[in-house]
C-alpha cells in the first residue's frame, strides 16, 4: 500500500497550503500520496489546477466538516 | 509550445504589492515556469536583513489584515518559490549603490547576486515582463 501523508493546513492562506503540498511531494517517492486539509476556498481550485499542470494525479477531493480535503498522488 | 520565462520587476515597498508579486512568482516557479525577479527602488529596502516582521513594509490597505490573519509573509513566499521551483532573484545594483549597501545587507539565502536593469531587460526579451 502506498504511503500517505496528511497535512493540516486549515487556517493557512494562499499560497501556503499549495506550497506545503508541493514541499511534501518533493520528499516522497513516486506513488505516494498527500492529503491536504484546507479551509481556503482558493486552495480547492488551485490544487487541482496545479496537479493537472505538472502531471500529478488528483485522487479525490471534497468537503468534510467545514473544510476541503484533497488527495494528490505523486506520479513522477 | 515552449514555456516562456516570467521576468518580474519589484519596485513597491508596500505589502499588498509584494504579497501578490511573491504569490505570482512562486506559483509560476512551482508550475515549471522559470521566474527571474529584479528587486529595485523601495522594494529593495524591504529585503534588508535587519528588517523585522511587518515593520519592514510600508503602509498599504491590507497590511493590518494580512498580519492579523497570519497570511504568509512575502519574503517567505519568495523563499518557498525559490526552494521548490525554478527562480532567481537579483538585487538592483543602482539602488544598492544609492543606499550604500552591498549584498551582505540583504536577507540571507534569497538573492542570486546583483545586476543592472539593462542586463535584466535584455534577458527579459526572451520571456514575459511585468512590473509590480
N, CA and C atoms of all chains as a GROMACS GRO file, in nm:
protein
  624
    1UNK      N    1   0.085  -0.119   0.000
    1UNK     CA    2   0.000   0.000   0.000
    1UNK      C    3   0.089   0.124   0.000
    2UNK      N    4   0.050   0.225  -0.080
    2UNK     CA    5   0.135   0.343  -0.093
    2UNK      C    6   0.127   0.428   0.034
    3UNK      N    7   0.235   0.504   0.053
    3UNK     CA    8   0.244   0.594   0.168
    3UNK      C    9   0.146   0.709   0.151
    4UNK      N   10   0.084   0.751   0.258
    4UNK     CA   11   0.000   0.871   0.253
    4UNK      C   12   0.030   0.960   0.372
    5UNK      N   13   0.058   1.086   0.341
    5UNK     CA   14   0.085   1.184   0.445
    5UNK      C   15  -0.029   1.284   0.449
    6UNK      N   16  -0.073   1.318   0.569
    6UNK     CA   17  -0.180   1.417   0.585
    6UNK      C   18  -0.119   1.548   0.634
    7UNK      N   19  -0.154   1.656   0.564
    7UNK     CA   20  -0.109   1.790   0.604
    7UNK      C   21  -0.231   1.872   0.643
    8UNK      N   22  -0.232   1.918   0.764
    8UNK     CA   23  -0.343   2.001   0.812
    8UNK      C   24  -0.306   2.148   0.792
    9UNK      N   25  -0.354   2.206   0.682
    9UNK     CA   26  -0.324   2.346   0.651
    9UNK      C   27  -0.446   2.434   0.675
   10UNK      N   28  -0.538   2.386   0.757
   10UNK     CA   29  -0.655   2.468   0.788
   10UNK      C   30  -0.611   2.594   0.861
   11UNK      N   31  -0.666   2.708   0.820
   11UNK     CA   32  -0.628   2.835   0.880
   11UNK      C   33  -0.515   2.904   0.806
   12UNK      N   34  -0.454   2.833   0.711
   12UNK     CA   35  -0.345   2.891   0.632
   12UNK      C   36  -0.401   2.950   0.502
   13UNK      N   37  -0.347   3.062   0.462
   13UNK     CA   38  -0.397   3.130   0.342
   13UNK      C   39  -0.306   3.105   0.222
   14UNK      N   40  -0.365   3.128   0.104
   14UNK     CA   41  -0.294   3.114  -0.023
   14UNK      C   42  -0.165   3.196  -0.023
   15UNK      N   43  -0.052   3.144  -0.070
   15UNK     CA   44  -0.036   3.013  -0.132
   15UNK      C   45   0.014   2.905  -0.034
   16UNK      N   46  -0.004   2.928   0.094
   16UNK     CA   47   0.050   2.838   0.196
   16UNK      C   48   0.016   2.691   0.177
   17UNK      N   49  -0.113   2.655   0.166
   17UNK     CA   50  -0.147   2.512   0.153
   17UNK      C   51  -0.084   2.446   0.030
   18UNK      N   52  -0.087   2.515  -0.083
   18UNK     CA   53  -0.028   2.457  -0.204
   18UNK      C   54   0.123   2.439  -0.187
   19UNK      N   55   0.188   2.536  -0.128
   19UNK     CA   56   0.332   2.525  -0.107
   19UNK      C   57   0.366   2.410  -0.012
   20UNK      N   58   0.283   2.393   0.089
   20UNK     CA   59   0.307   2.280   0.182
   20UNK      C   60   0.290   2.147   0.110
   21UNK      N   61   0.190   2.140   0.023
   21UNK     CA   62   0.168   2.019  -0.056
   21UNK      C   63   0.290   1.989  -0.145
   22UNK      N   64   0.338   2.091  -0.215
   22UNK     CA   65   0.450   2.072  -0.306
   22UNK      C   66   0.576   2.031  -0.230
   23UNK      N   67   0.599   2.095  -0.118
   23UNK     CA   68   0.717   2.061  -0.037
   23UNK      C   69   0.711   1.915   0.008
   24UNK      N   70   0.593   1.871   0.047
   24UNK     CA   71   0.579   1.732   0.093
   24UNK      C   72   0.601   1.635  -0.022
   25UNK      N   73   0.544   1.664  -0.138
   25UNK     CA   74   0.558   1.575  -0.254
   25UNK      C   75   0.704   1.560  -0.295
   26UNK      N   76   0.779   1.668  -0.283
   26UNK     CA   77   0.921   1.664  -0.323
   26UNK      C   78   0.997   1.559  -0.245
   27UNK      N   79   0.957   1.537  -0.122
   27UNK     CA   80   1.032   1.446  -0.033
   27UNK      C   81   0.981   1.303  -0.039
   28UNK      N   82   0.876   1.279  -0.116
   28UNK     CA   83   0.814   1.147  -0.117
   28UNK      C   84   0.847   1.071  -0.245
   29UNK      N   85   0.827   0.940  -0.239
   29UNK     CA   86   0.854   0.855  -0.355
   29UNK      C   87   0.736   0.860  -0.453
   30UNK      N   88   0.765   0.826  -0.579
   30UNK     CA   89   0.658   0.816  -0.679
   30UNK      C   90   0.555   0.712  -0.631
   31UNK      N   91   0.430   0.747  -0.642
   31UNK     CA   92   0.323   0.659  -0.596
   31UNK      C   93   0.268   0.698  -0.460
   32UNK      N   94   0.345   0.776  -0.385
   32UNK     CA   95   0.300   0.821  -0.253
   32UNK      C   96   0.191   0.927  -0.269
   33UNK      N   97   0.112   0.943  -0.164
   33UNK     CA   98   0.000   1.038  -0.169
   33UNK      C   99   0.008   1.138  -0.054
   34UNK      N  100  -0.039   1.257  -0.083
   34UNK     CA  101  -0.052   1.360   0.020
   34UNK      C  102  -0.198   1.401   0.026
   35UNK      N  103  -0.252   1.400   0.146
   35UNK     CA  104  -0.387   1.453   0.168
   35UNK      C  105  -0.372   1.586   0.239
   36UNK      N  106  -0.422   1.690   0.175
   36UNK     CA  107  -0.411   1.823   0.236
   36UNK      C  108  -0.549   1.870   0.280
   37UNK      N  109  -0.554   1.922   0.400
   37UNK     CA  110  -0.678   1.977   0.456
   37UNK      C  111  -0.666   2.128   0.452
   38UNK      N  112  -0.769   2.194   0.401
   38UNK     CA  113  -0.761   2.339   0.388
   38UNK      C  114  -0.897   2.404   0.409
   39UNK      N  115  -0.895   2.519   0.473
   39UNK     CA  116  -1.017   2.598   0.489
   39UNK      C  117  -1.021   2.710   0.386
   40UNK      N  118  -0.923   2.714   0.298
   40UNK     CA  119  -0.913   2.819   0.198
   40UNK      C  120  -0.982   2.777   0.069
   41UNK      N  121  -1.086   2.851   0.032
   41UNK     CA  122  -1.164   2.817  -0.087
   41UNK      C  123  -1.076   2.813  -0.213
   42UNK      N  124  -0.982   2.905  -0.222
   42UNK     CA  125  -0.896   2.910  -0.340
   42UNK      C  126  -0.812   2.785  -0.355
   43UNK      N  127  -0.773   2.727  -0.243
   43UNK     CA  128  -0.691   2.606  -0.249
   43UNK      C  129  -0.766   2.493  -0.320
   44UNK      N  130  -0.896   2.487  -0.301
   44UNK     CA  131  -0.976   2.382  -0.364
   44UNK      C  132  -0.976   2.395  -0.516
   45UNK      N  133  -0.944   2.513  -0.564
   45UNK     CA  134  -0.933   2.532  -0.709
   45UNK      C  135  -0.787   2.525  -0.755
   46UNK      N  136  -0.699   2.579  -0.673
   46UNK     CA  137  -0.558   2.586  -0.712
   46UNK      C  138  -0.490   2.450  -0.714
   47UNK      N  139  -0.519   2.366  -0.617
   47UNK     CA  140  -0.451   2.236  -0.610
   47UNK      C  141  -0.485   2.149  -0.732
   48UNK      N  142  -0.613   2.134  -0.770
   48UNK     CA  143  -0.641   2.056  -0.892
   48UNK      C  144  -0.576   2.115  -1.017
   49UNK      N  145  -0.575   2.248  -1.026
   49UNK     CA  146  -0.515   2.314  -1.143
   49UNK      C  147  -0.364   2.285  -1.149
   50UNK      N  148  -0.298   2.301  -1.035
   50UNK     CA  149  -0.153   2.277  -1.031
   50UNK      C  150  -0.123   2.129  -1.058
   51UNK      N  151  -0.202   2.042  -0.998
   51UNK     CA  152  -0.179   1.898  -1.014
   51UNK      C  153  -0.187   1.857  -1.162
   52UNK      N  154  -0.287   1.907  -1.230
   52UNK     CA  155  -0.302   1.877  -1.374
   52UNK      C  156  -0.187   1.936  -1.454
   53UNK      N  157  -0.151   2.059  -1.421
   53UNK     CA  158  -0.048   2.129  -1.498
   53UNK      C  159   0.087   2.058  -1.491
   54UNK      N  160   0.124   2.009  -1.374
   54UNK     CA  161   0.258   1.949  -1.360
   54UNK      C  162   0.254   1.797  -1.378
   55UNK      N  163   0.136   1.740  -1.391
   55UNK     CA  164   0.128   1.598  -1.427
   55UNK      C  165   0.116   1.500  -1.312
   56UNK      N  166   0.080   1.546  -1.194
   56UNK     CA  167   0.050   1.452  -1.086
   56UNK      C  168  -0.098   1.414  -1.097
   57UNK      N  169  -0.146   1.334  -1.001
   57UNK     CA  170  -0.283   1.283  -1.011
   57UNK      C  171  -0.366   1.325  -0.889
   58UNK      N  172  -0.480   1.387  -0.916
   58UNK     CA  173  -0.572   1.419  -0.808
   58UNK      C  174  -0.659   1.296  -0.783
   59UNK      N  175  -0.640   1.232  -0.670
   59UNK     CA  176  -0.707   1.105  -0.641
   59UNK      C  177  -0.850   1.129  -0.595
   60UNK      N  178  -0.867   1.222  -0.507
   60UNK     CA  179  -1.002   1.257  -0.462
   60UNK      C  180  -1.001   1.393  -0.396
   61UNK      N  181  -1.118   1.454  -0.390
   61UNK     CA  182  -1.133   1.581  -0.319
   61UNK      C  183  -1.278   1.599  -0.278
   62UNK      N  184  -1.300   1.682  -0.179
   62UNK     CA  185  -1.436   1.709  -0.137
   62UNK      C  186  -1.437   1.795  -0.013
   63UNK      N  187  -1.557   1.814   0.042
   63UNK     CA  188  -1.572   1.891   0.165
   63UNK      C  189  -1.609   1.797   0.278
   64UNK      N  190  -1.553   1.826   0.395
   64UNK     CA  191  -1.578   1.741   0.511
   64UNK      C  192  -1.568   1.826   0.637
   65UNK      N  193  -1.671   1.829   0.713
   65UNK     CA  194  -1.671   1.902   0.841
   65UNK      C  195  -1.626   2.048   0.825
   66UNK      N  196  -1.670   2.111   0.718
   66UNK     CA  197  -1.643   2.253   0.702
   66UNK      C  198  -1.508   2.288   0.643
   67UNK      N  199  -1.436   2.188   0.593
   67UNK     CA  200  -1.311   2.219   0.527
   67UNK      C  201  -1.296   2.130   0.403
   68UNK      N  202  -1.199   2.166   0.320
   68UNK     CA  203  -1.170   2.088   0.199
   68UNK      C  204  -1.064   1.983   0.229
   69UNK      N  205  -1.076   1.870   0.161
   69UNK     CA  206  -0.968   1.773   0.161
   69UNK      C  207  -0.936   1.737   0.016
   70UNK      N  208  -0.809   1.728  -0.014
   70UNK     CA  209  -0.764   1.695  -0.150
   70UNK      C  210  -0.649   1.596  -0.139
   71UNK      N  211  -0.658   1.488  -0.215
   71UNK     CA  212  -0.555   1.384  -0.212
   71UNK      C  213  -0.484   1.384  -0.348
   72UNK      N  214  -0.352   1.401  -0.343
   72UNK     CA  215  -0.271   1.406  -0.465
   72UNK      C  216  -0.170   1.292  -0.462
   73UNK      N  217  -0.161   1.218  -0.573
   73UNK     CA  218  -0.062   1.110  -0.586
   73UNK      C  219   0.055   1.158  -0.672
   74UNK      N  220   0.175   1.136  -0.623
   74UNK     CA  221   0.296   1.175  -0.697
   74UNK      C  222   0.318   1.074  -0.810
   75UNK      N  223   0.333   1.125  -0.932
   75UNK     CA  224   0.343   1.035  -1.048
   75UNK      C  225   0.478   1.040  -1.118
   76UNK      N  226   0.565   1.130  -1.074
   76UNK     CA  227   0.695   1.141  -1.143
   76UNK      C  228   0.801   1.194  -1.048
   77UNK      N  229   0.396   2.404  -2.710
   77UNK     CA  230   0.450   2.540  -2.706
   77UNK      C  231   0.546   2.552  -2.587
   78UNK      N  232   0.662   2.610  -2.614
   78UNK     CA  233   0.762   2.624  -2.507
   78UNK      C  234   0.712   2.720  -2.400
   79UNK      N  235   0.748   2.690  -2.278
   79UNK     CA  236   0.710   2.778  -2.167
   79UNK      C  237   0.797   2.902  -2.168
   80UNK      N  238   0.735   3.019  -2.165
   80UNK     CA  239   0.811   3.144  -2.164
   80UNK      C  240   0.844   3.181  -2.020
   81UNK      N  241   0.969   3.210  -1.992
   81UNK     CA  242   1.006   3.252  -1.856
   81UNK      C  243   0.931   3.380  -1.817
   82UNK      N  244   0.910   3.395  -1.688
   82UNK     CA  245   0.846   3.515  -1.635
   82UNK      C  246   0.954   3.603  -1.572
   83UNK      N  247   0.959   3.727  -1.617
   83UNK     CA  248   1.052   3.825  -1.562
   83UNK      C  249   0.970   3.928  -1.484
   84UNK      N  250   1.008   3.951  -1.359
   84UNK     CA  251   0.929   4.038  -1.273
   84UNK      C  252   1.019   4.144  -1.210
   85UNK      N  253   0.977   4.270  -1.222
   85UNK     CA  254   1.049   4.380  -1.158
   85UNK      C  255   0.968   4.424  -1.036
   86UNK      N  256   1.030   4.422  -0.920
   86UNK     CA  257   0.965   4.471  -0.798
   86UNK      C  258   1.013   4.612  -0.771
   87UNK      N  259   0.918   4.704  -0.753
   87UNK     CA  260   0.958   4.843  -0.725
   87UNK      C  261   0.888   4.898  -0.601
   88UNK      N  262   0.777   4.839  -0.562
   88UNK     CA  263   0.700   4.891  -0.450
   88UNK      C  264   0.737   4.825  -0.318
   89UNK      N  265   0.734   4.904  -0.212
   89UNK     CA  266   0.764   4.851  -0.078
   89UNK      C  267   0.638   4.811  -0.003
   90UNK      N  268   0.522   4.834  -0.063
   90UNK     CA  269   0.402   4.808   0.017
   90UNK      C  270   0.365   4.658   0.017
   91UNK      N  271   0.305   4.617   0.125
   91UNK     CA  272   0.277   4.474   0.148
   91UNK      C  273   0.182   4.418   0.043
   92UNK      N  274   0.080   4.496   0.005
   92UNK     CA  275  -0.016   4.446  -0.094
   92UNK      C  276   0.055   4.407  -0.224
   93UNK      N  277   0.141   4.496  -0.270
   93UNK     CA  278   0.210   4.470  -0.397
   93UNK      C  279   0.304   4.350  -0.385
   94UNK      N  280   0.377   4.345  -0.275
   94UNK     CA  281   0.472   4.235  -0.259
   94UNK      C  282   0.400   4.103  -0.230
   95UNK      N  283   0.280   4.113  -0.172
   95UNK     CA  284   0.203   3.990  -0.147
   95UNK      C  285   0.165   3.923  -0.279
   96UNK      N  286   0.110   4.002  -0.372
   96UNK     CA  287   0.068   3.943  -0.498
   96UNK      C  288   0.189   3.907  -0.584
   97UNK      N  289   0.295   3.987  -0.574
   97UNK     CA  290   0.415   3.956  -0.651
   97UNK      C  291   0.477   3.824  -0.606
   98UNK      N  292   0.488   3.806  -0.477
   98UNK     CA  293   0.551   3.683  -0.426
   98UNK      C  294   0.466   3.561  -0.458
   99UNK      N  295   0.334   3.578  -0.454
   99UNK     CA  296   0.245   3.467  -0.485
   99UNK      C  297   0.253   3.431  -0.634
  100UNK      N  298   0.249   3.533  -0.719
  100UNK     CA  299   0.258   3.506  -0.864
  100UNK      C  300   0.390   3.440  -0.898
  101UNK      N  301   0.498   3.495  -0.846
  101UNK     CA  302   0.631   3.443  -0.879
  101UNK      C  303   0.646   3.298  -0.831
  102UNK      N  304   0.601   3.273  -0.710
  102UNK     CA  305   0.619   3.139  -0.654
  102UNK      C  306   0.530   3.036  -0.723
  103UNK      N  307   0.406   3.073  -0.750
  103UNK     CA  308   0.317   2.979  -0.817
  103UNK      C  309   0.369   2.946  -0.958
  104UNK      N  310   0.421   3.046  -1.026
  104UNK     CA  311   0.477   3.019  -1.159
  104UNK      C  312   0.599   2.928  -1.148
  105UNK      N  313   0.684   2.956  -1.051
  105UNK     CA  314   0.808   2.878  -1.037
  105UNK      C  315   0.779   2.731  -1.004
  106UNK      N  316   0.680   2.707  -0.921
  106UNK     CA  317   0.649   2.567  -0.886
  106UNK      C  318   0.562   2.500  -0.991
  107UNK      N  319   0.522   2.577  -1.092
  107UNK     CA  320   0.445   2.520  -1.203
  107UNK      C  321   0.534   2.502  -1.326
  108UNK      N  322   0.661   2.487  -1.300
  108UNK     CA  323   0.760   2.455  -1.404
  108UNK      C  324   0.782   2.568  -1.503
  109UNK      N  325   0.759   2.693  -1.458
  109UNK     CA  326   0.788   2.810  -1.540
  109UNK      C  327   0.905   2.886  -1.476
  110UNK      N  328   1.015   2.900  -1.545
  110UNK     CA  329   1.127   2.974  -1.487
  110UNK      C  330   1.087   3.118  -1.455
  111UNK      N  331   1.131   3.166  -1.339
  111UNK     CA  332   1.097   3.301  -1.295
  111UNK      C  333   1.225   3.374  -1.255
  112UNK      N  334   1.235   3.498  -1.299
  112UNK     CA  335   1.351   3.580  -1.265
  112UNK      C  336   1.299   3.712  -1.209
  113UNK      N  337   1.342   3.746  -1.089
  113UNK     CA  338   1.290   3.863  -1.018
  113UNK      C  339   1.403   3.964  -1.001
  114UNK      N  340   1.372   4.090  -1.033
  114UNK     CA  341   1.467   4.200  -1.019
  114UNK      C  342   1.410   4.294  -0.914
  115UNK      N  343   1.480   4.309  -0.803
  115UNK     CA  344   1.427   4.389  -0.691
  115UNK      C  345   1.493   4.526  -0.692
  116UNK      N  346   1.411   4.629  -0.710
  116UNK     CA  347   1.465   4.764  -0.726
  116UNK      C  348   1.386   4.864  -0.642
  117UNK      N  349   1.424   4.990  -0.650
  117UNK     CA  350   1.358   5.102  -0.583
  117UNK      C  351   1.322   5.068  -0.438
  118UNK      N  352   1.208   5.116  -0.390
  118UNK     CA  353   1.174   5.095  -0.250
  118UNK      C  354   1.160   4.950  -0.210
  119UNK      N  355   1.131   4.865  -0.308
  119UNK     CA  356   1.115   4.723  -0.275
  119UNK      C  357   1.243   4.665  -0.216
  120UNK      N  358   1.358   4.715  -0.259
  120UNK     CA  359   1.483   4.655  -0.211
  120UNK      C  360   1.502   4.676  -0.060
  121UNK      N  361   1.454   4.789  -0.011
  121UNK     CA  362   1.470   4.817   0.134
  121UNK      C  363   1.396   4.715   0.219
  122UNK      N  364   1.288   4.661   0.164
  122UNK     CA  365   1.211   4.560   0.238
  122UNK      C  366   1.297   4.437   0.267
  123UNK      N  367   1.393   4.414   0.181
  123UNK     CA  368   1.474   4.292   0.192
  123UNK      C  369   1.599   4.311   0.277
  124UNK      N  370   1.603   4.422   0.352
  124UNK     CA  371   1.713   4.442   0.447
  124UNK      C  372   1.711   4.330   0.550
  125UNK      N  373   1.823   4.267   0.570
  125UNK     CA  374   1.825   4.151   0.661
  125UNK      C  375   1.794   4.189   0.805
  126UNK      N  376   1.805   4.319   0.838
  126UNK     CA  377   1.776   4.362   0.974
  126UNK      C  378   1.631   4.407   0.990
  127UNK      N  379   1.552   4.397   0.884
  127UNK     CA  380   1.411   4.432   0.893
  127UNK      C  381   1.339   4.334   0.984
  128UNK      N  382   1.237   4.385   1.051
  128UNK     CA  383   1.167   4.300   1.148
  128UNK      C  384   1.020   4.284   1.111
  129UNK      N  385   0.981   4.163   1.080
  129UNK     CA  386   0.841   4.130   1.057
  129UNK      C  387   0.768   4.230   0.970
  130UNK      N  388   0.650   4.269   1.014
  130UNK     CA  389   0.566   4.355   0.934
  130UNK      C  390   0.619   4.498   0.924
  131UNK      N  391   0.706   4.535   1.014
  131UNK     CA  392   0.758   4.673   1.015
  131UNK      C  393   0.841   4.703   0.892
  132UNK      N  394   0.883   4.599   0.823
  132UNK     CA  395   0.965   4.621   0.703
  132UNK      C  396   0.882   4.675   0.586
  133UNK      N  397   0.750   4.660   0.593
  133UNK     CA  398   0.664   4.702   0.483
  133UNK      C  399   0.608   4.842   0.506
  134UNK      N  400   0.584   4.914   0.398
  134UNK     CA  401   0.518   5.042   0.408
  134UNK      C  402   0.368   5.023   0.428
  135UNK      N  403   0.298   5.133   0.437
  135UNK     CA  404   0.152   5.126   0.453
  135UNK      C  405   0.087   5.072   0.327
  136UNK      N  406  -0.019   4.996   0.344
  136UNK     CA  407  -0.099   4.950   0.231
  136UNK      C  408  -0.234   4.908   0.286
  137UNK      N  409  -0.337   4.909   0.202
  137UNK     CA  410  -0.474   4.887   0.252
  137UNK      C  411  -0.493   4.757   0.330
  138UNK      N  412  -0.423   4.652   0.293
  138UNK     CA  413  -0.450   4.522   0.356
  138UNK      C  414  -0.341   4.478   0.454
  139UNK      N  415  -0.247   4.565   0.479
  139UNK     CA  416  -0.133   4.526   0.562
  139UNK      C  417  -0.177   4.473   0.699
  140UNK      N  418  -0.262   4.549   0.766
  140UNK     CA  419  -0.304   4.509   0.902
  140UNK      C  420  -0.380   4.377   0.898
  141UNK      N  421  -0.467   4.363   0.799
  141UNK     CA  422  -0.546   4.240   0.788
  141UNK      C  423  -0.458   4.118   0.759
  142UNK      N  424  -0.360   4.138   0.674
  142UNK     CA  425  -0.267   4.028   0.644
  142UNK      C  426  -0.198   3.980   0.772
  143UNK      N  427  -0.157   4.076   0.852
  143UNK     CA  428  -0.087   4.041   0.977
  143UNK      C  429  -0.181   3.972   1.075
  144UNK      N  430  -0.300   4.029   1.089
  144UNK     CA  431  -0.398   3.974   1.183
  144UNK      C  432  -0.433   3.830   1.148
  145UNK      N  433  -0.444   3.802   1.019
  145UNK     CA  434  -0.483   3.668   0.974
  145UNK      C  435  -0.363   3.575   0.952
  146UNK      N  436  -0.244   3.627   0.978
  146UNK     CA  437  -0.123   3.546   0.962
  146UNK      C  438  -0.106   3.493   0.820
  147UNK      N  439  -0.133   3.580   0.723
  147UNK     CA  440  -0.112   3.545   0.582
  147UNK      C  441   0.039   3.531   0.558
  148UNK      N  442   0.081   3.433   0.477
  148UNK     CA  443   0.224   3.411   0.457
  148UNK      C  444   0.298   3.539   0.420
  149UNK      N  445   0.412   3.561   0.484
  149UNK     CA  446   0.493   3.679   0.458
  149UNK      C  447   0.554   3.670   0.316
  150UNK      N  448   0.552   3.781   0.240
  150UNK     CA  449   0.605   3.776   0.103
  150UNK      C  450   0.748   3.725   0.095
  151UNK      N  451   0.831   3.763   0.188
  151UNK     CA  452   0.971   3.717   0.180
  151UNK      C  453   0.977   3.565   0.194
  152UNK      N  454   0.896   3.511   0.283
  152UNK     CA  455   0.896   3.366   0.299
  152UNK      C  456   0.833   3.296   0.179
  153UNK      N  457   0.736   3.363   0.115
  153UNK     CA  458   0.676   3.304  -0.005
  153UNK      C  459   0.778   3.302  -0.120
  154UNK      N  460   0.854   3.411  -0.133
  154UNK     CA  461   0.963   3.409  -0.232
  154UNK      C  462   1.061   3.296  -0.200
  155UNK      N  463   1.093   3.280  -0.074
  155UNK     CA  464   1.190   3.177  -0.036
  155UNK      C  465   1.137   3.037  -0.071
  156UNK      N  466   1.008   3.016  -0.046
  156UNK     CA  467   0.948   2.886  -0.081
  156UNK      C  468   0.953   2.863  -0.232
  157UNK      N  469   0.918   2.967  -0.308
  157UNK     CA  470   0.920   2.953  -0.453
  157UNK      C  471   1.058   2.921  -0.505
  158UNK      N  472   1.158   2.983  -0.443
  158UNK     CA  473   1.296   2.960  -0.485
  158UNK      C  474   1.342   2.819  -0.446
  159UNK      N  475   1.298   2.774  -0.332
  159UNK     CA  476   1.337   2.641  -0.284
  159UNK      C  477   1.270   2.530  -0.365
  160UNK      N  478   1.142   2.552  -0.396
  160UNK     CA  479   1.063   2.445  -0.458
  160UNK      C  480   1.057   2.454  -0.609
  161UNK      N  481   1.091   2.570  -0.665
  161UNK     CA  482   1.076   2.588  -0.809
  161UNK      C  483   1.202   2.644  -0.873
  162UNK      N  484   1.185   2.696  -0.993
  162UNK     CA  485   1.295   2.749  -1.072
  162UNK      C  486   1.288   2.901  -1.067
  163UNK      N  487   1.360   2.961  -0.972
  163UNK     CA  488   1.350   3.106  -0.954
  163UNK      C  489   1.486   3.165  -0.920
  164UNK      N  490   1.517   3.276  -0.984
  164UNK     CA  491   1.634   3.354  -0.943
  164UNK      C  492   1.587   3.492  -0.898
  165UNK      N  493   1.659   3.551  -0.804
  165UNK     CA  494   1.624   3.683  -0.752
  165UNK      C  495   1.751   3.769  -0.754
  166UNK      N  496   1.737   3.887  -0.814
  166UNK     CA  497   1.852   3.974  -0.834
  166UNK      C  498   1.827   4.111  -0.770
  167UNK      N  499   1.928   4.164  -0.703
  167UNK     CA  500   1.919   4.297  -0.645
  167UNK      C  501   1.963   4.400  -0.748
  168UNK      N  502   1.895   4.514  -0.749
  168UNK     CA  503   1.928   4.623  -0.841
  168UNK      C  504   2.061   4.686  -0.796
  169UNK      N  505   2.159   4.683  -0.882
  169UNK     CA  506   2.292   4.735  -0.847
  169UNK      C  507   2.287   4.884  -0.819
  170UNK      N  508   2.204   4.958  -0.892
  170UNK     CA  509   2.197   5.102  -0.874
  170UNK      C  510   2.142   5.137  -0.735
  171UNK      N  511   2.035   5.070  -0.694
  171UNK     CA  512   1.976   5.101  -0.563
  171UNK      C  513   2.069   5.059  -0.449
  172UNK      N  514   2.137   4.948  -0.466
  172UNK     CA  515   2.237   4.909  -0.366
  172UNK      C  516   2.340   5.021  -0.349
  173UNK      N  517   2.381   5.074  -0.463
  173UNK     CA  518   2.482   5.180  -0.461
  173UNK      C  519   2.428   5.306  -0.392
  174UNK      N  520   2.305   5.343  -0.425
  174UNK     CA  521   2.244   5.463  -0.366
  174UNK      C  522   2.230   5.448  -0.215
  175UNK      N  523   2.193   5.330  -0.172
  175UNK     CA  524   2.174   5.306  -0.028
  175UNK      C  525   2.307   5.286   0.046
  176UNK      N  526   2.413   5.268  -0.030
  176UNK     CA  527   2.541   5.238   0.034
  176UNK      C  528   2.545   5.097   0.088
  177UNK      N  529   2.468   5.010   0.027
  177UNK     CA  530   2.460   4.871   0.070
  177UNK      C  531   2.543   4.782  -0.023
  178UNK      N  532   2.572   4.663   0.027
  178UNK     CA  533   2.616   4.556  -0.062
  178UNK      C  534   2.527   4.435  -0.034
  179UNK      N  535   2.557   4.323  -0.096
  179UNK     CA  536   2.467   4.207  -0.082
  179UNK      C  537   2.458   4.155   0.061
  180UNK      N  538   2.557   4.190   0.143
  180UNK     CA  539   2.554   4.143   0.282
  180UNK      C  540   2.444   4.211   0.363
  181UNK      N  541   2.386   4.321   0.311
  181UNK     CA  542   2.276   4.388   0.380
  181UNK      C  543   2.141   4.320   0.354
  182UNK      N  544   2.137   4.227   0.261
  182UNK     CA  545   2.009   4.168   0.220
  182UNK      C  546   1.980   4.038   0.297
  183UNK      N  547   1.853   4.002   0.305
  183UNK     CA  548   1.816   3.878   0.374
  183UNK      C  549   1.895   3.762   0.314
  184UNK      N  550   1.938   3.675   0.399
  184UNK     CA  551   2.031   3.571   0.357
  184UNK      C  552   1.961   3.458   0.282
  185UNK      N  553   2.033   3.402   0.186
  185UNK     CA  554   1.985   3.284   0.117
  185UNK      C  555   1.876   3.306   0.015
  186UNK      N  556   1.856   3.432  -0.023
  186UNK     CA  557   1.746   3.460  -0.116
  186UNK      C  558   1.796   3.513  -0.251
  187UNK      N  559   1.898   3.595  -0.246
  187UNK     CA  560   1.943   3.661  -0.369
  187UNK      C  561   2.052   3.580  -0.440
  188UNK      N  562   2.047   3.588  -0.573
  188UNK     CA  563   2.149   3.522  -0.654
  188UNK      C  564   2.264   3.616  -0.686
  189UNK      N  565   2.246   3.743  -0.652
  189UNK     CA  566   2.351   3.841  -0.677
  189UNK      C  567   2.288   3.975  -0.712
  190UNK      N  568   2.369   4.064  -0.769
  190UNK     CA  569   2.318   4.195  -0.812
  190UNK      C  570   2.340   4.208  -0.961
  191UNK      N  571   2.256   4.288  -1.023
  191UNK     CA  572   2.270   4.310  -1.167
  191UNK      C  573   2.210   4.446  -1.203
  192UNK      N  574   2.234   4.488  -1.326
  192UNK     CA  575   2.180   4.614  -1.373
  192UNK      C  576   2.050   4.594  -1.450
  193UNK      N  577   1.973   4.701  -1.459
  193UNK     CA  578   1.843   4.692  -1.526
  193UNK      C  579   1.859   4.659  -1.675
  194UNK      N  580   1.961   4.716  -1.739
  194UNK     CA  581   1.978   4.690  -1.883
  194UNK      C  582   2.002   4.541  -1.909
  195UNK      N  583   2.083   4.480  -1.824
  195UNK     CA  584   2.111   4.337  -1.839
  195UNK      C  585   1.983   4.256  -1.816
  196UNK      N  586   1.908   4.294  -1.713
  196UNK     CA  587   1.785   4.221  -1.683
  196UNK      C  588   1.685   4.234  -1.797
  197UNK      N  589   1.670   4.356  -1.850
  197UNK     CA  590   1.576   4.378  -1.961
  197UNK      C  591   1.619   4.301  -2.085
  198UNK      N  592   1.748   4.295  -2.107
  198UNK     CA  593   1.797   4.220  -2.222
  198UNK      C  594   1.758   4.073  -2.209
  199UNK      N  595   1.778   4.017  -2.091
  199UNK     CA  596   1.739   3.878  -2.069
  199UNK      C  597   1.588   3.859  -2.085
  200UNK      N  598   1.513   3.960  -2.042
  200UNK     CA  599   1.367   3.950  -2.042
  200UNK      C  600   1.307   3.949  -2.182
  201UNK      N  601   1.386   3.982  -2.282
  201UNK     CA  602   1.333   3.978  -2.419
  201UNK      C  603   1.291   3.836  -2.458
  202UNK      N  604   1.342   3.739  -2.384
  202UNK     CA  605   1.305   3.601  -2.413
  202UNK      C  606   1.187   3.551  -2.334
  203UNK      N  607   1.118   3.639  -2.263
  203UNK     CA  608   1.005   3.594  -2.183
  203UNK      C  609   0.899   3.701  -2.168
  204UNK      N  610   0.819   3.691  -2.064
  204UNK     CA  611   0.714   3.790  -2.037
  204UNK      C  612   0.759   3.876  -1.919
  205UNK      N  613   0.743   4.007  -1.933
  205UNK     CA  614   0.793   4.100  -1.832
  205UNK      C  615   0.677   4.173  -1.764
  206UNK      N  616   0.677   4.174  -1.631
  206UNK     CA  617   0.579   4.253  -1.557
  206UNK      C  618   0.651   4.331  -1.448
  207UNK      N  619   0.593   4.444  -1.410
  207UNK     CA  620   0.648   4.525  -1.300
  207UNK      C  621   0.541   4.541  -1.194
  208UNK      N  622   0.581   4.524  -1.069
  208UNK     CA  623   0.484   4.531  -0.958
  208UNK      C  624   0.531   4.635  -0.858
   0.00000   0.00000   0.00000
